[in-house]
Amino acid sequence: MRKARKVAGQRGKKRVDVTANLEILHPHAAGIDVGNAQHYAAVPVGRDPQPVQTFGSFTADLHRLGQWLRACQIETVVMQATGVYWIALYEVLEGYGFNVYVVNAKHTKTLPGRKTDVLECQWLQKLHTFGLLNNSFLPPEEIRVLRTYLRQRENLVAGAGTCIQQMQKVLTQMNVQLANVLSDLSGSRAWRF
């Protein structure tokens, strides 16, 4: 079994910028760290006196974010798919005409050292500037709407099934044996009783 060796002089070394020799593919890129209550957005240095700003998660805040990105001459935006918090932001930014990239958080978390939201949005912006992030597939808006309806219907049908089972359990506990007479407690014959 090999023992790990400590490399001499490693503590005093400065970190090497691995992106220094990469070609810039998205010069007008912004990075957004999406959160529940607030979003941190970073634009390239020189586009605004404060290249990193914080915005709330309400609709008015999302529009302010879109207007700020437009004022900073941003063309493409990258953010992580964090729960469902990214969906409203995505739709607002898409409405402003930005090319919005939604990336898998697992692909951006592999490098150590980024502990704050400010550093996270700057890191996303930097990776996207050099084209190092893959955009996730998002179906067209019509398909997303239909998928939302179908998922909601599925949830309602499952919830209705659970309610029927609970009704049958309570009736059995009260020794009302409808299950022995009716095959479907929710059918039209059940409501005649």
Buried (B, 14 or more C-beta within 10 A) or exposed (E): EEEEEEEEEEEEEEEEEEEEEEEEEBEBBBBBBBBEEBBBBBBBEEBBEEBBBBBBBEEEBBBBBBEBBBEBEBBBBBBBBBEEBBBBBBEBBBEBEBBBBBBEEEEBEEEEEBEEBBBBBBBBBBBBBBEBBEBEEBEEEEEBEEEEEEEEEEEEEEEEEEEBEEBBEEBEEEEEEEEEEBEEBEEEEBEEE
